[in-house]
Protein backbone atom coordinates (compact mmCIF):
# COMPACT_ATOMS: atom_id res chain seq x y z
CA UNK A 1 0.00 0.00 0.00
CA UNK A 2 2.86 2.39 0.85
CA UNK A 3 4.50 1.67 -2.51
CA UNK A 4 1.28 2.62 -4.28
CA UNK A 5 1.02 5.93 -2.40
CA UNK A 6 4.69 6.76 -3.10
CA UNK A 7 4.16 5.90 -6.77
CA UNK A 8 1.10 8.16 -7.00
CA UNK A 9 2.94 11.02 -5.30
CA UNK A 10 5.84 10.67 -7.76
CA UNK A 11 3.45 10.64 -10.71
CA UNK A 12 1.65 13.68 -9.31
CA UNK A 13 4.95 15.56 -8.91
CA UNK A 14 5.96 14.70 -12.49
CA UNK A 15 2.60 15.85 -13.88
CA UNK A 16 2.76 19.07 -11.86
CA UNK A 17 6.33 19.76 -13.06
CA UNK A 18 5.42 19.20 -16.71
CA UNK A 19 2.32 21.39 -16.35
CA UNK A 20 4.37 24.16 -14.74
CA UNK A 21 7.00 24.02 -17.50
CA UNK A 22 4.31 24.15 -20.19
CA UNK A 23 2.51 27.11 -18.60
CA UNK A 24 5.81 28.93 -18.15
CA UNK A 25 6.66 28.33 -21.82
CA UNK A 26 3.24 29.60 -22.95
CA UNK A 27 3.56 32.74 -20.81
CA UNK A 28 7.02 33.48 -22.24
CA UNK A 29 5.78 32.81 -25.77
CA UNK A 30 2.74 35.08 -25.33
CA UNK A 31 4.91 37.86 -23.87
CA UNK A 32 7.26 37.60 -26.86
CA UNK A 33 4.30 37.75 -29.26
CA UNK A 34 2.98 40.91 -27.61
CA UNK A 35 6.40 42.59 -27.68
CA UNK A 36 6.96 41.50 -31.29
CA UNK A 37 3.59 42.84 -32.39
CA UNK A 38 4.58 46.29 -31.14
CA UNK A 39 7.75 46.28 -33.24
CA UNK A 40 6.54 44.27 -36.23
CA UNK A 41 3.67 46.70 -36.81
CA UNK A 42 6.28 49.00 -38.42
CA UNK A 43 7.49 46.45 -40.99
CA UNK A 44 7.19 47.70 -44.59
CA UNK A 45 5.22 50.75 -43.43
CA UNK A 46 6.05 54.37 -43.94
CA UNK A 47 6.25 56.38 -40.73
CA UNK A 48 7.22 59.92 -39.83
CA UNK A 49 10.31 60.90 -37.88
CA UNK A 50 8.21 61.51 -34.76
CA UNK A 51 7.08 57.86 -34.79
CA UNK A 52 10.65 56.70 -35.34
CA UNK A 53 11.84 58.80 -32.38
CA UNK A 54 9.13 57.20 -30.24
CA UNK A 55 10.25 53.74 -31.40
CA UNK A 56 13.89 54.54 -30.60
CA UNK A 57 12.90 55.67 -27.09
CA UNK A 58 10.91 52.44 -26.65
CA UNK A 59 13.81 50.25 -27.81
CA UNK A 60 16.28 52.02 -25.50
CA UNK A 61 13.78 51.71 -22.64
CA UNK A 62 13.30 47.98 -23.33
CA UNK A 63 17.07 47.41 -23.46
CA UNK A 64 17.46 49.27 -20.18
CA UNK A 65 14.65 47.31 -18.49
CA UNK A 66 16.17 44.04 -19.73
CA UNK A 67 19.60 45.04 -18.36
CA UNK A 68 21.29 44.81 -21.75
CA UNK A 69 25.00 45.60 -21.46
CA UNK A 70 26.67 48.19 -23.67
CA UNK A 71 29.79 47.42 -25.66
CA UNK A 72 32.94 49.56 -25.59
CA UNK A 73 31.54 51.47 -28.57
CA UNK A 74 28.48 52.54 -26.57
CA UNK A 75 26.13 50.29 -28.56
CA UNK A 76 23.86 47.78 -26.88
CA UNK A 77 25.30 44.27 -27.08
CA UNK A 78 23.31 41.44 -28.61
CA UNK A 79 22.53 39.09 -25.74
CA UNK A 80 20.77 36.53 -27.96
CA UNK A 81 17.46 36.68 -26.10
CA UNK A 82 15.80 40.07 -25.67
CA UNK A 83 18.10 42.85 -26.86
CA UNK A 84 17.01 45.10 -29.72
CA UNK A 85 18.96 47.26 -32.13
CA UNK A 86 17.73 49.84 -34.65
CA UNK A 87 19.74 51.29 -37.53
CA UNK A 88 18.57 54.15 -39.73
CA UNK A 89 19.86 55.00 -43.20
CA UNK A 90 19.72 58.72 -43.97
CA UNK A 91 19.70 59.79 -47.60
CA UNK A 92 20.87 63.26 -46.47
CA UNK A 93 24.39 62.05 -45.73
CA UNK A 94 24.25 58.51 -47.20
CA UNK A 95 25.19 56.95 -43.87
CA UNK A 96 23.64 54.50 -41.43
CA UNK A 97 23.20 55.81 -37.89
CA UNK A 98 22.42 53.74 -34.82
CA UNK A 99 19.58 54.34 -32.41
CA UNK A 100 22.19 55.03 -29.70
CA UNK A 101 23.66 57.90 -31.75
CA UNK A 102 20.24 59.49 -32.17
CA UNK A 103 19.23 58.84 -28.56
CA UNK A 104 22.48 60.24 -27.16
CA UNK A 105 22.30 63.38 -29.29
CA UNK A 106 18.69 63.84 -28.22
CA UNK A 107 15.54 62.50 -29.79
CA UNK A 108 14.04 65.98 -29.45
CA UNK A 109 16.74 67.28 -31.80
CA UNK A 110 16.03 64.42 -34.19
CA UNK A 111 12.32 65.24 -34.11
CA UNK A 112 13.01 68.92 -34.73
CA UNK A 113 14.76 68.14 -38.03
CA UNK A 114 13.04 64.94 -39.13
CA UNK A 115 9.49 65.12 -37.74
CA UNK A 116 7.86 65.39 -41.18
CA UNK A 117 10.38 63.17 -42.99
CA UNK A 118 9.17 59.68 -43.84
CA UNK A 119 11.03 56.48 -43.03
CA UNK A 120 10.33 52.87 -43.94
CA UNK A 121 11.28 49.71 -42.07
CA UNK A 122 12.80 47.41 -44.68
CA UNK A 123 14.27 44.71 -42.47
CA UNK A 124 13.40 42.97 -39.21
CA UNK A 125 15.41 40.16 -37.61
CA UNK A 126 14.55 37.92 -34.64
CA UNK A 127 16.57 36.17 -31.95
CA UNK A 128 16.75 32.49 -32.85
CA UNK A 129 16.54 31.43 -29.21
CA UNK A 130 13.42 33.39 -28.17
CA UNK A 131 11.87 34.58 -31.42
CA UNK A 132 11.81 38.17 -30.15
CA UNK A 133 12.65 41.06 -32.47
CA UNK A 134 16.40 41.72 -32.35
CA UNK A 135 17.03 44.19 -35.18
CA UNK A 136 15.19 46.75 -37.28
CA UNK A 137 16.49 48.70 -40.26
CA UNK A 138 14.85 51.92 -41.41
CA UNK A 139 15.53 53.91 -44.54
CA UNK A 140 14.75 57.55 -45.09
CA UNK A 141 12.35 57.99 -47.99
CA UNK A 142 13.43 60.74 -50.36
CA UNK A 143 10.89 63.53 -50.51
Backbone as ProteinMPNN parsed JSONL, in Angstrom:
{"seq_chain_A": "XXXXXXXXXXXXXXXXXXXXXXXXXXXXXXXXXXXXXXXXXXXXXXXXXXXXXXXXXXXXXXXXXXXXXXXXXXXXXXXXXXXXXXXXXXXXXXXXXXXXXXXXXXXXXXXXXXXXXXXXXXXXXXXXXXXXXXXXXXXXXXX", "coords_chain_A": {"N_chain_A": [[0.813, -1.186, 0.0], [1.961, 1.248, 0.797], [3.872, 1.541, -1.201], [2.282, 2.029, -3.393], [1.133, 4.521, -2.759], [3.447, 6.127, -2.647], [4.231, 5.871, -5.315], [2.052, 7.117, -6.622], [2.342, 9.72, -5.622], [4.817, 10.418, -6.736], [4.151, 10.332, -9.47], [2.254, 12.369, -9.501], [3.864, 14.578, -8.833], [5.538, 14.64, -11.079], [3.661, 15.168, -13.124], [2.751, 17.674, -12.273], [5.12, 19.159, -12.493], [5.639, 19.045, -15.271], [3.332, 20.352, -16.197], [3.721, 22.889, -15.059], [6.085, 23.684, -16.396], [5.121, 23.804, -19.034], [3.126, 25.804, -18.846], [4.727, 27.963, -18.113], [6.318, 28.178, -20.4], [4.331, 28.869, -22.297], [3.512, 31.35, -21.284], [5.867, 32.869, -21.585], [6.117, 32.714, -24.355], [3.749, 34.027, -25.182], [4.238, 36.586, -24.134], [6.451, 37.31, -25.67], [5.221, 37.397, -28.183], [3.468, 39.564, -27.874], [5.278, 41.684, -27.42], [6.688, 41.525, -29.846], [4.665, 42.15, -31.675], [4.318, 44.857, -31.248], [6.679, 45.922, -32.319], [6.815, 44.742, -34.875], [4.7, 45.865, -36.19], [5.593, 48.003, -37.595], [6.855, 47.089, -39.837], [7.638, 47.297, -43.25], [6.13, 49.605, -43.507], [5.445, 53.051, -43.98], [6.554, 55.643, -41.95], [6.55, 58.63, -39.949], [9.201, 60.837, -38.817], [8.707, 61.49, -36.141], [7.35, 59.262, -35.159], [9.355, 57.379, -35.458], [11.249, 58.359, -33.658], [9.861, 57.918, -31.283], [9.789, 55.125, -31.333], [12.521, 54.562, -31.135], [13.039, 55.547, -28.555], [11.454, 53.707, -27.147], [12.76, 51.269, -27.721], [15.29, 51.715, -26.541], [14.443, 52.019, -23.912], [13.353, 49.44, -23.459], [15.708, 47.893, -23.724], [17.12, 48.896, -21.548], [15.429, 48.167, -19.391], [15.664, 45.414, -19.629], [18.205, 45.016, -18.813], [20.393, 45.13, -20.648], [23.696, 44.951, -21.626], [26.151, 47.436, -22.532], [28.432, 47.75, -25.243], [31.984, 48.454, -25.725], [31.912, 50.44, -27.605], [29.677, 51.854, -27.054], [27.303, 50.938, -27.983], [24.37, 48.907, -27.656], [24.798, 45.567, -26.626], [24.319, 42.46, -28.302], [22.438, 40.136, -26.754], [21.328, 37.759, -27.405], [18.795, 37.008, -26.602], [16.796, 39.004, -25.679], [17.553, 41.547, -26.49], [17.501, 44.581, -28.442], [18.098, 46.265, -31.509], [18.362, 49.165, -33.526], [18.865, 50.481, -36.689], [19.32, 53.286, -38.829], [19.106, 54.477, -42.072], [20.136, 57.371, -43.597], [19.3, 59.417, -46.245], [20.212, 61.947, -46.556], [22.941, 62.204, -45.753], [23.896, 59.816, -46.638], [24.6, 57.785, -44.914], [24.512, 55.206, -42.377], [22.996, 55.367, -39.272], [23.021, 54.65, -35.792], [20.552, 53.725, -33.317], [21.443, 54.452, -30.819], [23.175, 56.586, -31.314], [21.378, 58.567, -32.166], [19.697, 58.695, -29.941], [21.486, 59.488, -27.918], [22.286, 61.981, -28.852], [19.991, 63.282, -28.604], [16.624, 62.794, -28.858], [14.74, 64.72, -29.171], [16.025, 66.674, -30.674], [16.388, 65.23, -33.022], [13.696, 64.905, -33.739], [13.045, 67.557, -34.218], [14.322, 68.127, -36.638], [13.578, 66.039, -38.327], [10.849, 65.471, -38.15], [8.728, 65.569, -40.023], [9.693, 64.028, -42.025], [9.691, 61.042, -43.914], [10.096, 57.585, -43.115], [10.974, 54.166, -43.706], [10.574, 50.867, -42.623], [12.599, 48.355, -43.583], [13.698, 45.972, -42.954], [13.573, 43.332, -40.623], [14.807, 41.445, -37.958], [15.001, 38.453, -35.937], [15.65, 37.053, -32.674], [17.088, 33.888, -32.559], [16.833, 32.134, -30.467], [14.702, 33.002, -28.762], [12.802, 34.118, -30.404], [12.103, 36.749, -30.342], [12.024, 40.164, -31.506], [15.052, 41.366, -32.771], [16.444, 43.163, -34.333], [16.055, 46.07, -36.308], [15.753, 47.8, -39.373], [15.703, 50.918, -40.795], [14.941, 53.082, -43.507], [15.417, 56.292, -44.833], [12.973, 57.952, -46.669], [13.153, 59.434, -49.735], [12.1, 62.729, -50.322]], "CA_chain_A": [[0.0, 0.0, 0.0], [2.856, 2.392, 0.849], [4.497, 1.673, -2.515], [1.278, 2.624, -4.28], [1.015, 5.934, -2.4], [4.691, 6.757, -3.097], [4.155, 5.901, -6.772], [1.097, 8.155, -6.996], [2.945, 11.016, -5.301], [5.845, 10.672, -7.756], [3.445, 10.638, -10.711], [1.653, 13.684, -9.31], [4.954, 15.56, -8.913], [5.964, 14.702, -12.49], [2.603, 15.853, -13.876], [2.764, 19.07, -11.859], [6.325, 19.764, -13.065], [5.42, 19.202, -16.713], [2.321, 21.39, -16.353], [4.37, 24.159, -14.742], [6.997, 24.017, -17.499], [4.312, 24.154, -20.192], [2.514, 27.109, -18.595], [5.81, 28.933, -18.153], [6.658, 28.326, -21.824], [3.238, 29.602, -22.949], [3.558, 32.736, -20.814], [7.015, 33.479, -22.245], [5.778, 32.814, -25.773], [2.739, 35.082, -25.329], [4.907, 37.86, -23.875], [7.258, 37.601, -26.862], [4.303, 37.748, -29.262], [2.975, 40.911, -27.612], [6.396, 42.592, -27.678], [6.956, 41.497, -31.287], [3.591, 42.843, -32.389], [4.578, 46.289, -31.141], [7.749, 46.279, -33.238], [6.537, 44.267, -36.228], [3.67, 46.697, -36.815], [6.279, 48.997, -38.418], [7.489, 46.45, -40.989], [7.193, 47.697, -44.588], [5.223, 50.749, -43.434], [6.054, 54.371, -43.939], [6.246, 56.377, -40.726], [7.222, 59.922, -39.835], [10.308, 60.896, -37.875], [8.215, 61.508, -34.759], [7.08, 57.863, -34.793], [10.648, 56.703, -35.341], [11.84, 58.797, -32.385], [9.134, 57.195, -30.241], [10.254, 53.737, -31.396], [13.888, 54.54, -30.599], [12.905, 55.666, -27.093], [10.914, 52.44, -26.647], [13.812, 50.249, -27.81], [16.278, 52.019, -25.499], [13.784, 51.705, -22.636], [13.297, 47.976, -23.334], [17.072, 47.406, -23.462], [17.458, 49.272, -20.176], [14.648, 47.306, -18.486], [16.168, 44.043, -19.727], [19.6, 45.041, -18.356], [21.295, 44.814, -21.755], [24.996, 45.603, -21.459], [26.667, 48.194, -23.666], [29.791, 47.416, -25.664], [32.941, 49.558, -25.59], [31.54, 51.471, -28.574], [28.48, 52.537, -26.574], [26.126, 50.292, -28.558], [23.858, 47.78, -26.879], [25.3, 44.273, -27.077], [23.307, 41.444, -28.609], [22.529, 39.086, -25.736], [20.766, 36.529, -27.957], [17.458, 36.68, -26.102], [15.799, 40.07, -25.667], [18.102, 42.85, -26.861], [17.011, 45.097, -29.724], [18.962, 47.264, -32.126], [17.731, 49.839, -34.654], [19.741, 51.286, -37.533], [18.565, 54.154, -39.729], [19.862, 55.0, -43.201], [19.72, 58.718, -43.972], [19.698, 59.787, -47.604], [20.872, 63.256, -46.466], [24.392, 62.046, -45.725], [24.249, 58.513, -47.204], [25.187, 56.949, -43.866], [23.645, 54.503, -41.43], [23.202, 55.809, -37.895], [22.415, 53.74, -34.824], [19.584, 54.343, -32.405], [22.191, 55.028, -29.704], [23.658, 57.904, -31.749], [20.239, 59.488, -32.171], [19.232, 58.844, -28.562], [22.483, 60.245, -27.156], [22.304, 63.38, -29.287], [18.694, 63.84, -28.217], [15.538, 62.501, -29.793], [14.038, 65.977, -29.445], [16.742, 67.282, -31.797], [16.027, 64.422, -34.191], [12.318, 65.24, -34.112], [13.011, 68.923, -34.734], [14.763, 68.142, -38.031], [13.036, 64.941, -39.133], [9.495, 65.12, -37.736], [7.862, 65.385, -41.18], [10.379, 63.173, -42.991], [9.17, 59.679, -43.844], [11.031, 56.476, -43.031], [10.335, 52.868, -43.944], [11.281, 49.707, -42.072], [12.8, 47.407, -44.68], [14.269, 44.706, -42.466], [13.401, 42.965, -39.215], [15.409, 40.158, -37.608], [14.554, 37.923, -34.641], [16.568, 36.174, -31.949], [16.748, 32.492, -32.853], [16.537, 31.434, -29.215], [13.421, 33.392, -28.166], [11.866, 34.58, -31.417], [11.813, 38.173, -30.153], [12.653, 41.061, -32.47], [16.401, 41.72, -32.346], [17.033, 44.191, -35.182], [15.188, 46.746, -37.276], [16.492, 48.7, -40.258], [14.847, 51.918, -41.412], [15.534, 53.906, -44.543], [14.746, 57.555, -45.09], [12.35, 57.989, -47.994], [13.426, 60.739, -50.36], [10.887, 63.529, -50.514]], "C_chain_A": [[0.864, 1.262, 0.0], [3.515, 2.628, -0.501], [3.548, 2.354, -3.491], [1.131, 4.125, -4.015], [2.256, 6.703, -2.869], [4.678, 6.897, -4.62], [3.206, 7.01, -7.242], [1.635, 9.563, -6.715], [3.998, 11.388, -6.348], [5.196, 11.055, -9.089], [2.833, 12.04, -10.632], [2.701, 14.792, -9.415], [5.417, 15.727, -10.354], [4.938, 15.469, -13.324], [2.598, 17.349, -13.537], [3.969, 19.805, -12.454], [6.156, 20.024, -14.557], [4.399, 20.31, -16.969], [2.914, 22.773, -16.085], [5.287, 24.602, -15.882], [6.215, 24.459, -18.732], [3.684, 25.541, -20.016], [3.551, 28.235, -18.625], [6.228, 29.213, -19.603], [5.603, 29.155, -22.537], [3.254, 31.073, -22.533], [4.702, 33.486, -21.482], [6.73, 33.698, -23.721], [4.778, 33.941, -26.011], [3.341, 36.469, -25.106], [5.746, 38.271, -25.083], [6.37, 38.029, -28.021], [3.785, 39.171, -29.093], [4.063, 41.938, -27.906], [6.681, 42.673, -29.174], [5.91, 42.276, -32.061], [3.807, 44.351, -32.357], [5.635, 46.736, -32.147], [7.412, 45.903, -34.685], [5.457, 45.085, -36.933], [4.291, 47.754, -37.726], [6.843, 48.4, -39.715], [6.803, 46.85, -42.296], [6.164, 48.823, -44.575], [6.027, 52.029, -43.41], [5.586, 55.085, -42.675], [6.986, 57.71, -40.753], [8.319, 59.841, -38.779], [9.872, 60.901, -36.426], [7.924, 60.089, -34.268], [8.374, 57.089, -34.61], [11.34, 57.097, -34.043], [11.173, 58.085, -31.211], [9.603, 55.74, -30.177], [11.664, 53.607, -30.829], [13.85, 54.64, -29.075], [12.404, 54.368, -26.479], [11.988, 51.353, -26.639], [14.883, 50.475, -26.743], [15.709, 51.678, -24.124], [13.717, 50.193, -22.42], [14.675, 47.395, -23.047], [17.497, 47.726, -22.036], [16.734, 48.387, -19.174], [15.158, 45.876, -18.477], [17.639, 43.925, -19.342], [20.587, 44.609, -19.442], [22.569, 45.633, -21.573], [25.347, 46.392, -22.717], [28.096, 47.753, -23.961], [30.696, 48.628, -25.441], [32.577, 50.725, -26.498], [30.322, 52.273, -28.13], [27.191, 51.969, -27.143], [25.672, 49.156, -27.663], [24.352, 46.48, -27.482], [24.129, 43.333, -27.35], [23.461, 40.321, -27.586], [21.885, 37.779, -26.195], [19.376, 36.182, -27.485], [16.459, 37.827, -26.224], [16.355, 41.468, -25.921], [17.507, 43.286, -28.201], [17.916, 46.227, -30.191], [18.224, 47.86, -33.32], [18.784, 50.662, -35.379], [18.876, 52.066, -38.508], [19.503, 54.669, -40.812], [19.271, 56.35, -43.585], [20.213, 59.03, -45.377], [20.418, 61.13, -47.604], [22.389, 63.133, -46.548], [24.855, 60.69, -46.259], [24.86, 57.558, -46.196], [24.103, 56.291, -43.012], [24.011, 54.969, -40.03], [22.45, 54.854, -36.958], [21.424, 54.493, -33.944], [20.298, 55.012, -31.23], [22.722, 56.419, -30.061], [22.533, 58.933, -31.656], [19.768, 59.753, -30.747], [20.196, 59.717, -27.761], [22.554, 61.711, -27.577], [20.97, 64.063, -29.028], [17.623, 63.565, -29.256], [14.72, 63.755, -30.086], [14.698, 66.731, -30.6], [16.414, 66.543, -33.089], [14.625, 64.794, -34.671], [12.229, 66.647, -34.707], [13.354, 68.956, -36.228], [14.052, 67.121, -38.912], [11.581, 64.604, -38.819], [8.564, 64.867, -38.919], [8.512, 64.559, -42.288], [9.878, 61.746, -42.798], [10.312, 58.666, -43.857], [10.261, 55.181, -43.263], [11.208, 51.762, -43.368], [11.382, 48.66, -43.17], [13.344, 46.062, -44.222], [13.995, 44.535, -40.979], [14.025, 41.586, -39.02], [14.947, 39.764, -36.211], [15.679, 37.112, -33.998], [16.145, 34.734, -32.214], [16.319, 31.737, -31.6], [15.126, 31.724, -28.7], [12.376, 33.818, -29.196], [11.503, 36.048, -31.283], [12.567, 39.005, -31.184], [14.016, 41.495, -31.934], [16.968, 42.905, -33.12], [15.987, 44.755, -36.124], [16.045, 47.722, -38.074], [15.505, 49.616, -40.958], [15.635, 52.686, -42.453], [14.723, 55.183, -44.687], [14.2, 57.52, -46.51], [12.554, 59.384, -48.556], [12.117, 61.469, -50.636], [10.803, 64.05, -51.936]], "O_chain_A": [[0.558, 2.228, -0.698], [3.702, 3.774, -0.909], [3.971, 3.161, -4.319], [1.018, 4.91, -4.956], [2.139, 7.796, -3.422], [5.073, 7.935, -5.151], [3.534, 7.755, -8.165], [1.4, 10.486, -7.495], [4.062, 12.535, -6.791], [5.64, 11.991, -9.754], [2.895, 12.802, -11.597], [2.445, 15.831, -10.024], [5.661, 16.849, -10.798], [5.303, 16.32, -14.136], [2.455, 18.187, -14.427], [3.843, 20.955, -12.876], [6.493, 21.103, -15.046], [4.589, 21.123, -17.874], [2.63, 23.722, -16.817], [5.264, 25.766, -16.283], [6.62, 25.406, -19.406], [3.711, 26.357, -20.938], [3.271, 29.331, -19.111], [6.462, 30.364, -19.974], [5.942, 30.055, -23.305], [3.027, 31.95, -23.367], [4.524, 34.629, -21.904], [7.062, 34.746, -24.275], [4.943, 34.727, -26.944], [2.994, 37.418, -25.809], [5.752, 39.439, -25.473], [6.733, 38.937, -28.77], [3.674, 39.908, -30.073], [3.805, 42.947, -28.563], [6.891, 43.761, -29.711], [6.242, 42.99, -33.007], [3.51, 45.044, -33.33], [5.509, 47.798, -32.756], [7.696, 46.665, -35.609], [5.32, 45.002, -38.154], [3.59, 48.343, -38.548], [7.265, 49.145, -40.599], [5.584, 46.76, -42.439], [5.406, 48.978, -45.532], [7.14, 52.08, -42.887], [4.395, 55.128, -42.368], [7.944, 57.88, -41.507], [8.364, 58.918, -37.966], [10.578, 60.376, -35.564], [8.207, 59.749, -33.119], [8.483, 56.245, -33.72], [11.956, 56.253, -33.392], [11.843, 57.694, -30.256], [9.792, 55.192, -29.091], [11.964, 52.645, -30.122], [14.55, 53.9, -28.385], [12.868, 53.966, -25.412], [12.113, 50.606, -25.669], [15.334, 49.52, -26.11], [16.405, 51.118, -23.276], [13.993, 49.714, -21.32], [14.803, 46.497, -22.214], [18.162, 46.917, -21.389], [17.34, 47.906, -18.217], [15.099, 45.197, -17.452], [18.251, 42.872, -19.519], [21.499, 43.822, -19.188], [22.522, 46.849, -21.39], [24.904, 46.065, -23.818], [28.864, 47.427, -23.055], [30.237, 49.69, -25.022], [32.898, 51.873, -26.192], [29.973, 53.268, -28.765], [26.105, 52.456, -26.829], [26.484, 48.516, -26.994], [24.331, 46.305, -28.7], [23.086, 43.413, -26.701], [24.485, 39.639, -27.551], [21.893, 36.794, -25.456], [18.817, 35.171, -27.91], [15.389, 37.652, -26.807], [15.704, 42.463, -25.603], [17.065, 42.454, -28.993], [18.423, 47.023, -29.4], [17.536, 47.142, -34.046], [19.508, 51.444, -34.762], [17.837, 51.584, -38.959], [20.562, 55.225, -40.518], [18.077, 56.468, -43.862], [21.405, 58.919, -45.663], [21.156, 61.433, -48.542], [23.043, 63.852, -47.304], [26.056, 60.429, -46.33], [25.562, 56.621, -46.576], [22.963, 56.748, -42.94], [25.181, 54.967, -39.647], [21.39, 54.329, -37.298], [21.455, 55.719, -33.842], [19.823, 56.018, -30.704], [22.724, 57.322, -29.224], [22.722, 60.03, -31.13], [19.476, 60.892, -30.385], [19.763, 60.59, -27.008], [22.846, 62.582, -26.758], [20.835, 65.273, -29.21], [17.702, 64.039, -30.39], [14.078, 63.846, -31.133], [14.012, 67.355, -31.409], [16.189, 67.166, -34.127], [14.399, 64.976, -35.867], [11.422, 66.891, -35.604], [12.755, 69.715, -36.99], [13.938, 67.322, -40.121], [11.121, 63.527, -39.198], [7.681, 64.016, -38.819], [7.941, 64.409, -43.368], [9.666, 61.296, -41.672], [11.339, 58.858, -44.509], [9.051, 55.113, -43.043], [12.418, 51.723, -43.594], [10.367, 48.139, -43.634], [13.44, 45.123, -45.012], [14.16, 45.462, -40.186], [13.799, 40.674, -39.815], [14.555, 40.61, -35.408], [16.54, 36.562, -34.684], [14.964, 34.404, -32.103], [15.523, 30.801, -31.678], [14.428, 30.813, -28.254], [11.187, 33.871, -28.882], [10.671, 36.546, -32.043], [13.62, 38.597, -31.673], [14.13, 41.936, -30.791], [17.871, 43.585, -32.633], [15.15, 44.032, -36.664], [16.936, 48.378, -37.536], [14.584, 49.154, -41.632], [16.836, 52.912, -42.306], [13.493, 55.156, -44.664], [14.892, 57.105, -47.44], [12.18, 60.382, -47.94], [11.153, 60.881, -51.125], [9.848, 64.745, -52.284]]}, "name": "protein", "num_of_chains": 1, "seq": "XXXXXXXXXXXXXXXXXXXXXXXXXXXXXXXXXXXXXXXXXXXXXXXXXXXXXXXXXXXXXXXXXXXXXXXXXXXXXXXXXXXXXXXXXXXXXXXXXXXXXXXXXXXXXXXXXXXXXXXXXXXXXXXXXXXXXXXXXXXXXXX"}
